[in-house]
């Protein structure tokens, strides 16, 4: 091959690379402005004492992190955040798979059932939560009214006014909103599993449970990992549900990290503490994402 041809090809490759960098530059710039810089700024703020207007004053180092790690309250909030996330994601996954299996079966009215089932997820989350807030109202709510007239409970609890019931109520609403998304994702994954595998399993005499365990689950395992990762990130950062229902109360009994960060920053104006809590949140979510990524790519290599 002549030197002139090689030169032309190299110039062409250089031109393509330059064009690629030029097209990527705006996206990279936006990521730096709206993602990298805020993360860096929050970390910097956590190292300085600030006034009520978040203006930097004196350098404090990592003392705020030491104070937080020695505080009992922060460990309670972190533990509640993990309990909230694990319980909600587990419930969404189990019910999502079960409902996806039902929606995947051929029967009359299946399309209508699918359409109706997507409504809780397709609706605005704040609106859905507000509706549940009225349902759970202790005096005028539909739930307590139903319990009274049916005789199931003559004196129903104040669902959003007591620590234990308030947390369970918030958890239920989050699960109710999140199940349709998981079900639709799993349904799409199930429909991508080749039917020949099910037919072969039937010929071999496999029961429905065995077909689910050895055909369906392996077929949707990659989507299962991605869906649970997304659900974990969204649930851990679910500010709307808890804040609209209880605002973290009563007495902080429903606070998770994201609502605790909001209270420290915008209600109590403790910017340094809120920034340190945000760094904790970032580290936890980054760790979860890395673990999921390693599991996913290891599975892809097999």
N, C-alpha and C positions, 0 to 999 in steps of 0.2 A: 504494500500500500504506500502511495507516494506521500511525501512530507506535506504537500499542499492540502491533500484530503484530510490528513490528521489535524492540520492547523485549523481548517474549516470546522471540523467536528468539535475541536476544543473550544473554538469561539462560540459555536452553537450551544454547547453545554454551559459555557460561562454565561451566555445570554439567558438561558432558561433558569439558571440558578439565580441570577440577578432579578429576573422577573418574579420568581417564587418568593424571594426575600422582600421584594417591593410589595407584593400582594399580602404577605403575612405581617408586614410592619404595622399597619393600622390596628390589626387584632392584638398584636403583642403590646403595642402602646396602650391600648384600652385596658388590657389585663394588668399592666404595670400601674396605671392610674387608679383603676377601680378595685384591684385585688391585692397586688403586691404592696403598694404604698400604704393602704389602710392597715394591713396586717403589721407592717413595719412600724407605722405610727402608733398603733395600739400598744405594741411591745415597748416602744420608747416611753409612752405615757406611763406605763406601769412601773417604770424605774424612777419617776420623778414625782414629787409632791406637787399638787396643783391646787388652784383656788376654785371657787364655785363656778367660774366661767371656763374651766378646764385649761387655764393658762399655766404653763410650766413655771415652777418656782425653784425648789431646791432638789438636788439629786439625792435620791434615797436608796439607790442600789436595789438589791434583791430582798430588802427587808420585808416588803409587802408579801412576797411569796412565802417567806418564813412564817410570817404572822398567819397567813391563810392556812398553811399546812399544819400549824399548831392549833387551829381553831376547830372546835367540835362542829360548829354550824356548817362549815363548808363541806365537811365529810358527810354530814347528813344530807345536804343538798345533792352532792355527787352520787351518793348511794341511792337517793330517791330518783335521780335522773337515770341511772342505770337500770333500776327496777322498772321505771316507766317505759324505757326504751325496749328492754328485753321482753317484758310482758306484752306490750302492744304489738311488737313486730312478730313475736311468736303466735299470738292470737290471729293477727292479720294473715300470716302465712298459712296456718292450719285451716282457718275458715275460708281463705281465698282458694286454696287447693280443693277443699270440699265443694265449694260453690262452682268452681271451674269444672269439676267433674260432672256436676248436675247440668250445667249449661252446655256441656259438650255432648250430652246424650240427645238423640233425635226424638222429639215429641212435638205435638201440636202446640203452637204458641211460643216456641222457643225464642224466636226473634223478638217478640214483645217482652218476654222475660228478660232478655239481655238488655233491651232498651231501658226498661224500668230499673234494672239493677244498677245501671251506670249513673242514675240521677244523684245519689248522695255524693259521689266523687266529682261529677261534672258541675254541681252547684257551687256557688261561692262558699268557701269554708267559713268566713265570719257569719254569713247568713244562716248556715246550717247550725253553727254553734249557738247563735242567738235563739233559734227555734228550740234547741235542746235546753237552753237556759230557762225558757218559759215552761217547757214540759216538766223540768225538775224543780220548779218553784214550789216552795213548801206550802203556800196557802192557795194559790190559784193554778198550780201546775196540773197537767193532765194525769201525770203518773200518780200523785198522791190522791187525786180525786177518784181515779179508777180503783186504787187500793181500798179507799174508804167505802165506796158504793158496792164493791164486790165482797166486802167483809174480810178481805185478806189481812188488812191492817187497820185497826181503829185509830191508831195514832202513828202515822207514818213519820219517818225521820226527816229532819231538815237536811236534805241531801247535800246542799252546797254550803251549809253552815257548820258542819262538823268535820273534823280533820279526816277521819277514816272514810266516811261516806263521800266527802268532797273529792278526795283523790280517786276513789273508785269510779265516781261519776265522770270525772275528767277523762279517766282511762277508757271508760266505755264509749264516750263520745268520739275520742280519737280513733278507737278501733272501728267504730261504725262508719266513720268518714273514710278510713283507709282501706277497708276490705274490698270495695269495688275495684280499685286500681289493681290490687294484687290478683284478684280473681280474673280480671280481663287479661292481664299479662300472662298468667298461667294458662288461661284458655287459649290464647294465641300460640303459646308454646306447645300445648297438647295437640293442637290441630296440625302442627308441623311434624309430629311424630309419624313416621310411615305406617300406614294401616297394615302393610304386609307383616310387620312385626307382631301386631295383635292377632292377625289371622294364623300366623305360625304358632303363637303361644296357645291359641285355642285348639289347634290341631294336636299339640303336645299335651293337652288336657289341663292347662293352667287355669286356676280359679281366677275370679275377678281381683281378689287381693294380690295374687301372684302376678297377674298382668300389670297391676298398678305398681307393685314393688320392683319388678324386674324389667318392665318396658316403659311405663309412664315416667316414673321418677328419674331413671337414668336419662331419658329423653329430654326432660325439662331441667336437669340439674344445673346447666350453665345459666339459664334464665333465672332459676331459683336463687343462685348466688347474687346475681346482679340486682334482682328485685328486692331481696332482703337487705342488700347494702344500701340501696336508695331509700328504702323504707326506714332503715336505722338512722340514716343521716337526717331525713325529714322529721322523724319522730323525736329524735334527740333535740332538734331545733324547733319543735312545734310550740311557738309562742302564742298563736291565736287561740287555741283551744283553752288552755289554762287561764290566760289573762282575761278572756271574755267571760268565762264561767266564774272564776273565783279571784282573779288578780293576785294569785299566789297564796291567798288566805284559805281558811281562817288561821291567823297567827302564823303564816308561812308554811302551813301544813301541805300545801300543794305546789310549793316552789320547786322548780327544776332550775338547772344552771342558766338557761336562756332567760327565764323570767327574773331570776336573781340578779343577773347582769343588768337587765332593764331597770329594776328597782334601785340598784346601787348607782346607776348613772343618771337616769332621768327623774327619779323621785327623790333620792337622797343626795345627789350630786357628789358622790364619792367616785370621782373619775379614775383615780389610781387603782382602787380596789376593783372597779368594774373592768378596767383594762386587764388587770391580772387574771380575773375570772374568765375573760374572753380568751386569754392565752391558754388557760387550762382547757377551755372548750375546744379550741383549735387543736391542741395536742391530742386530746382524747379522740376527736373525729379523724385526725390524720392517722393515728395509730390503728383505728378500726379500718380505715380505707386501705392502709398498707397491708394489713393482715388479710383482708378480703382479696386484694389484688394478687398477693402471693398464692393464695389458695386457688384463685381463678386461673392464673397463668400456669400453675403447676398442673391443674386439671387439663388445660388445653394441650400441654406437652405430652400427656399420657396417650 
